Amino acid sequence: MNPAFSVIFLTTLIGAGQGLFLALFASELLADAAHREGGPTFLIIGGVVALALTAGGLVASFFHLGRPERAWRTATMWRTSWLSREVIVLPVFMLGLFFWLLAHAGDLGGTLTLGLLTTLACLALFVCTAMIYASVRFLQEWASAYTLVNYLLLGLASGGTLATALAALLWPQAVPGFGVPTLLFTAAGGISRVLSLRRNARLKPKSTLQTAIGIKHPKITQRSQGFMGGSFNTREFFHHRTPGALKNVKWLFLLGAFVLPLLLVFGGMSTGSTAMLVLAFVVQYVGLLAERWFFFAQARHPQNLYYQTVS
């Protein structure tokens, strides 16, 4: 597939925002952050950042639409479409996050109830976003439980890394409480992603060049892509990158999304370095951009059996 950067930014931004909110709400439940020195400020600023990330992801999604003024129509197929469900759940999550943040900022009370409801919307959003791709059965690289697991773990990892960096700036005594789970989620995400890569490497296409064109001859050599020039098929369903480029991106995201953040978060916690913790999030987010690009590019659309060669 040809990765769309609008969707790449959408999924990585909202994933980090979701993971950050879950980290914030966990600190409210488990560490009583709202009643500890530095905790209220941390919750409010963290909530603003989480809301800004999800809003940024929502804005990015509009760049993928041919007719943005008709975006509301995407919600009308909610009975059968995971995309429609995501379109509905994302604003619900943002609304819940806004009221949770407002309750903290105005000391209005009811934050636990609002937080629990927003958590349900957050988890539903993870499911909807992942299932958009996992439900596409003819793209074998996506049609796997790993897709849902990876979206969840990578969101928790990036949100946790950001929460750890914000804690270092606003609530230093809470850094270990965020840093240790972040290390676990990042390591789990890395293991899950490696397992999904191994699975995808062993996949065998269900279609062949023979079935693509309906000819059973054992030896078929393709000389042209089927068109004299480019088309929607050649632009949207293939990334036009070499196998070597794909391999480089794979190692880039494994290093940037998992290995370096683990080292930086551990180093920042050990030395008390705020700069290392902030750098960990920056490096990890860049790595996740590469990971999400690879996720889309690796999917081999069956139509490329026919449109694979330019004459």
C-alpha positions in Angstrom: 0.0 0.0 0.0 1.0 3.6 -0.4 1.2 5.2 3.0 -0.8 8.4 3.5 1.0 10.8 5.9 -2.3 12.2 7.0 -3.3 8.8 8.4 0.2 8.2 9.8 0.0 11.4 11.8 -3.6 10.7 12.8 -2.9 7.3 14.2 0.4 8.2 16.0 -0.9 11.5 17.5 -4.2 10.1 18.8 -2.3 7.0 20.0 0.1 9.2 22.1 -2.8 11.3 23.3 -4.8 8.2 24.4 -1.8 6.7 26.1 -1.0 9.9 27.9 -4.6 10.2 29.2 -4.5 6.7 30.5 -1.3 7.4 32.3 -2.8 10.6 33.8 -5.9 8.8 35.0 -3.9 5.9 36.4 -1.9 8.4 38.5 -5.2 9.9 39.7 -6.5 6.5 40.7 -3.3 4.9 42.1 -1.2 7.8 43.3 -4.0 10.3 44.2 -2.3 12.8 42.0 -5.0 15.4 42.4 -4.1 15.8 46.1 -0.3 15.7 46.0 2.2 18.5 45.6 2.7 19.1 41.9 0.1 16.6 41.0 -2.8 18.9 40.1 -0.7 21.0 37.8 0.7 17.9 36.2 -2.8 16.5 35.6 -4.1 19.8 34.0 -1.1 20.4 31.8 -0.9 16.7 30.8 -4.7 16.8 30.0 -4.1 19.9 27.8 -1.3 18.1 25.9 -3.4 14.9 25.5 -6.3 17.0 24.1 -4.0 18.9 21.8 -2.5 15.6 20.4 -5.9 14.1 19.7 -7.1 17.4 18.1 -3.9 17.4 16.0 -4.7 13.9 14.8 -8.2 14.9 14.0 -7.1 17.8 11.9 -4.5 15.6 10.1 -7.3 13.2 9.1 -9.0 15.9 7.0 -6.0 16.1 4.7 -6.8 12.5 3.6 -10.3 13.4 2.5 -11.2 14.4 -1.1 -14.2 16.3 0.0 -13.7 17.4 3.7 -17.1 19.2 3.8 -18.7 15.7 3.5 -16.7 14.3 6.4 -19.8 13.9 8.5 -21.1 11.3 6.1 -18.4 8.9 7.3 -20.3 8.4 10.5 -23.5 7.1 8.8 -22.3 3.5 8.3 -21.5 2.8 12.0 -23.4 -0.5 11.9 -20.9 -2.1 9.5 -17.9 0.1 9.3 -15.0 0.4 11.8 -14.1 3.7 10.2 -17.5 5.1 11.0 -17.2 3.9 14.5 -13.8 5.6 14.9 -15.3 8.8 13.5 -17.9 8.7 16.3 -15.8 7.5 19.2 -12.9 9.9 18.6 -15.0 13.1 19.3 -16.6 11.2 22.3 -13.2 10.5 23.7 -12.1 14.2 23.1 -15.3 15.4 24.8 -14.8 13.2 27.8 -11.2 14.3 28.1 -12.3 17.9 27.8 -14.8 17.6 30.7 -12.3 15.6 32.8 -9.8 18.3 32.3 -12.4 21.0 33.0 -13.4 19.3 36.2 -9.7 19.3 37.4 -9.0 22.8 36.3 -12.2 24.2 38.1 -11.9 21.8 41.0 -15.5 20.8 40.3 -15.4 17.2 41.5 -16.7 14.1 39.7 -13.3 13.5 38.0 -13.2 9.8 38.8 -16.6 9.2 37.1 -15.6 11.3 34.1 -12.2 9.6 34.0 -13.8 6.1 34.0 -16.2 7.0 31.2 -13.4 8.6 29.2 -11.2 5.5 29.7 -14.0 3.4 28.2 -14.1 5.7 25.2 -10.3 5.6 24.9 -10.1 1.8 24.9 -13.0 1.7 22.3 -11.0 4.1 20.1 -8.0 1.9 20.2 -10.2 -1.0 19.1 -11.9 1.0 16.3 -8.7 2.4 14.9 -6.9 -1.0 14.9 -10.0 -2.9 13.5 -10.1 -0.6 10.4 -7.0 -2.4 9.3 -7.3 -5.8 11.0 -10.8 -6.4 9.4 -9.4 -6.1 5.8 -9.0 -9.8 5.3 -7.4 -9.7 1.9 -4.4 -7.8 3.2 -2.8 -10.6 5.2 -0.2 -8.4 6.9 -3.0 -6.4 8.6 -5.6 -9.2 9.2 -4.1 -10.3 12.5 -4.6 -10.0 16.2 -1.1 -8.4 16.3 -2.6 -5.2 14.7 -4.9 -4.6 17.7 -2.2 -5.5 20.2 0.4 -3.3 18.5 -1.8 -0.3 18.3 -2.7 -0.6 22.0 0.9 -1.2 23.2 2.5 1.5 21.0 -0.1 4.0 22.2 0.5 3.1 25.8 4.3 3.2 25.3 4.4 6.6 23.6 1.8 8.1 26.0 3.8 6.7 28.9 7.1 8.1 27.6 5.4 11.5 27.3 3.9 11.3 30.8 7.4 10.4 32.2 8.9 13.5 30.4 6.1 15.8 31.7 6.5 14.3 35.2 10.2 15.2 35.1 9.3 18.8 34.3 6.2 19.2 36.7 6.2 16.4 39.3 9.7 14.9 39.7 8.8 12.6 42.5 6.4 10.7 40.2 9.0 9.9 37.5 9.6 6.3 38.7 5.9 5.6 38.8 5.5 6.5 35.1 9.0 5.4 34.0 8.8 1.8 35.0 5.4 1.0 33.3 6.7 2.9 30.3 9.7 0.6 30.1 7.4 -2.4 30.3 5.0 -1.2 27.6 7.8 -0.2 25.3 9.5 -3.6 25.7 6.2 -5.4 25.2 5.5 -3.3 22.2 8.9 -4.1 20.7 8.4 -7.9 21.3 4.9 -7.8 19.8 6.1 -5.9 16.8 9.0 -8.2 16.1 6.6 -11.2 16.4 4.3 -9.5 13.9 7.2 -8.9 11.5 8.2 -12.6 11.7 4.6 -13.6 11.0 4.4 -11.4 8.0 7.7 -12.6 6.6 6.3 -16.1 6.5 3.0 -15.2 4.7 2.4 -16.7 1.3 0.1 -14.7 -1.1 -3.3 -16.4 -1.6 -3.4 -15.0 -5.2 -0.9 -15.5 -8.0 -0.3 -13.9 -11.3 -2.3 -16.7 -12.9 -5.3 -16.1 -10.7 -5.0 -12.3 -11.1 -5.5 -12.5 -14.9 -7.4 -15.8 -15.1 -4.8 -17.7 -17.1 -3.5 -21.1 -15.9 -0.3 -21.3 -17.9 2.6 -22.2 -15.5 5.0 -19.6 -16.9 3.7 -16.0 -17.2 6.1 -13.0 -17.6 4.8 -9.6 -17.1 6.1 -6.9 -19.5 3.9 -3.9 -18.6 1.7 -2.6 -15.8 -1.5 -2.7 -17.9 -1.6 1.0 -18.5 0.6 3.4 -20.7 0.7 5.8 -17.7 -0.1 6.0 -14.0 -3.5 5.4 -12.6 -5.3 5.4 -9.2 -4.3 1.7 -8.8 -0.6 2.4 -9.4 -0.6 5.5 -7.1 -2.7 4.3 -4.1 -1.9 0.6 -3.7 1.9 0.5 -4.1 4.6 2.6 -2.3 7.1 2.5 -5.2 10.0 1.9 -2.8 12.8 -0.7 -3.2 13.1 -3.7 -0.9 16.3 -2.2 0.4 14.5 1.0 1.4 11.8 -1.0 3.2 14.5 -2.9 5.1 16.2 0.4 6.2 12.9 1.8 7.4 12.3 -1.4 9.4 15.5 -1.2 11.2 15.0 2.6 11.7 11.7 2.1 13.5 12.9 -0.9 15.6 15.8 1.3 16.8 13.9 4.5 17.1 10.6 3.3 18.6 11.9 0.7 21.0 15.6 0.3 21.6 16.6 4.0 22.0 13.6 5.0 24.1 14.3 2.1 26.4 17.9 3.2 26.9 16.9 6.9 27.2 14.1 6.4 29.7 16.2 4.1 31.8 19.2 6.5 31.6 17.0 9.5 32.4 15.5 7.7 35.5 18.9 6.6 36.7 20.6 10.0 36.3 17.6 12.2 37.0 18.1 13.8 33.5 15.0 15.6 32.3 16.6 16.2 29.0 17.0 12.5 28.4 13.4 11.8 29.2 12.2 14.5 26.9 14.5 13.3 24.2 13.1 9.7 24.7 9.7 10.9 23.6 11.0 12.9 20.6 13.0 9.9 19.4 10.2 7.4 20.0 7.6 9.5 18.2 9.9 9.8 15.1 10.4 6.0 15.4 6.6 5.5 15.5 6.2 7.6 12.4 8.6 5.2 10.6 6.8 2.2 12.1 3.4 3.4 10.9 4.8 4.1 7.4 6.2 0.6 7.3 2.9 -0.9 8.6 1.1 0.6 5.6 3.8 0.0 3.0 4.4 -3.6 4.0 0.7 -4.5 3.2 0.8 -6.2 -0.3 -2.5 -5.5 -2.1 -3.4 -8.4 -4.4 -4.0 -5.9 -7.3 -0.2 -5.4 -7.5 0.1 -8.8 -9.0 -1.2 -7.2 -12.2 0.1 -3.6 -11.8 3.6 -4.5 -10.7 5.8 -3.6 -13.7 6.2 -0.3 -15.5 6.9 -0.9 -19.2 
